Amino acid sequence: MAGLLQLEWDLRDHGWAVCRIAEGTAKATFAVSYCTDGLADLLSGVGGLYGASQLERFFFDSEPTEVRWVLRRQGADVAIAIYTFPDVAVSPDLPDSDGRLAWTATKPLSELAHIVLATAQQVYKEHGEDGYMTKWIRYPYPVAAFQDLRRLHLQHDQCDLPHDMTLPLA
């Protein structure tokens, strides 16, 4: 059953987060390690679809598994496919088809961008830059990636959803 895309990024202690994605009854949950800059990669991956790129790939390290996101632009829509691989040490060389398809949906780019921004904004509201760095450890809050995607979303999309998405910057 199709519905509004839902995305949560639950920052845990010591370099771990839980990413939950759902659309209707289709749901998936992934552990994300600080070995990759997961939230920044998610923001940048979606942002890349506003340019000439028709395909964006990035992955989350789940120690030892890989969670690979494949975003394919199809006109105004994005086909989202998330694959898991048992060993991140060897999986970057493997084709998507060698992974287990864990979640898939097709959504308008405007909706995907909006939901990703709202999720990143919620993380910021909850933790701020200092709190994020304390929990995530290796990477700072991705302010530049957030601002880039927000600019692209507001410039290119006619999104009817509310846009209370700003980061207070020093």
N, C-alpha and C positions, 0 to 999 in steps of 0.2 A: 504494500500500500504506500503510495507516494505521499509525501507531506513536506513540510518545511524542514530543511536540513538543520540538524542540531549538532553542535560541536562543543566539547568541554575540554579544557586543559587544566588538570588538577596538579599543581606543583607540589611535590613532596619534598621531604628533607634529603639532603646529601646527594643532589644531582639526579633525581628521578622525578618523572611526571607521569601521569596517566592521561592518555588521550582517548576520549570517547566520541564516537561519531554515530549518528543515527538519522534515519529517514523513515518515518512510519514505524513499521515493526522490524525493519532491518537495522541491526545494531552491531557495533564492534568496539572492543576496548583493547588498547595497546599500551604497554609499558614503554617509556621513552627514557633513555639514558643521556646524561650530559656529554657522552662521547661524541654526540653530534649536536649541533645547535638547532634542535628541532623546531622551536617556535619561529625562529628566524627563517629556517628553510621553508616552513609552511607559508609564511607571509611572502617570501621572495618567489616561491614556486607559483603561487596564484598571481602575483604581480607580473611575472614573466609572460603570462598569457595575454596581457594587454598589448604586447609588442608584436613582433613578427613571429614569435614562437608559437607553434601549434601544439607543441608537446613539451611538458615539463616533468622531470623526474627528480625525486629526492628521496632520502630514506632516513629513518630513525634507527639508531642502534638500540637494541633491546638487550644486549649482552646475554646470550651470544647471538640472538636472532636479529634478522633485518626486517624492518617494516618498510616496504617500498611503496611510495605513492606515485602513480602515473596519471597525469592530468592531460587529456587530449581535447583541444579546442575543436568544437564542431559548430561553426557559425557563432551564435550567441550563447551556446551551451558548452558545458564541459563534461566529458565522460570521466568520472573519477573511478579509478580502480586501485585498490590497496592489496598488495600481496605480502605474504610473509615467507621468509626463507629461514631454514634452521641455523645457518652459520654465516654471520656477517663477514667473516674473514674470507670466504670464498664466493659468496653470492653476488657481489658487484659485477662479476664477470658472467653471470648467468642471465639468460633471457627471462623476461617477465613470465613466460609460459612455464618455466621451471618452478615458480613459486606457487603457493597455495593462495587462491583468490579469497581474501578474507572479507571484503566489502566492496560493493560497487553501486553506483548511482549516476544518473545524468541530471545535472542541475544547470540553470542559467548562470553564466559567469558572474553576473551582478549579485545573485543570491549567495553564491559561494564566497565571493569577496566580502560581502557584507557580514556573513556569519564568521568568517575567519577574523575579520577586524573586531567584531563584537567580542569574540572569544579572547583575543589578545588584549583588548581593552579591559575586560574583566580581570585578567591576570594582573594587569598593571594596577587596577583599582585595589585589588586585594593585597598585593605585595609591594608595589612601588619599585623603583629601580634598585634601591639598596636591599630590600627584602628578596627581590628576585635573585640578585647576585649571591646573597647569603645562602639561598636554597639551591640555586642552579650551579653555583660554584665556578664553572669554567667559562661561561659566556655571560655578558651583560644582557639586560633586557634589550630586545631588538628595536630600538627607537627608530632608526633610519628605515628599516624594512617596513615597519608599521606606517610611518609617514609616507613612504613611497606608494604603498598599496592604497592607503586612504586617498591620496591625491589622484591616483589613477581611477579608483572607483568613483569618486565624486565627479571627475572630469568626463568619464566615458559612459557611465551608467545612469539610466533614469530609474533609480531605485526608490520605491515608495515606502521603504522601511525607515524608522527613525534613525538619525545620525548623530547621536550624542557620543562622538568618538574623538576625543582629543586627549592628548597626553600633556599634563603640565610639565613644561620644560624649564630648567633653571637657566 
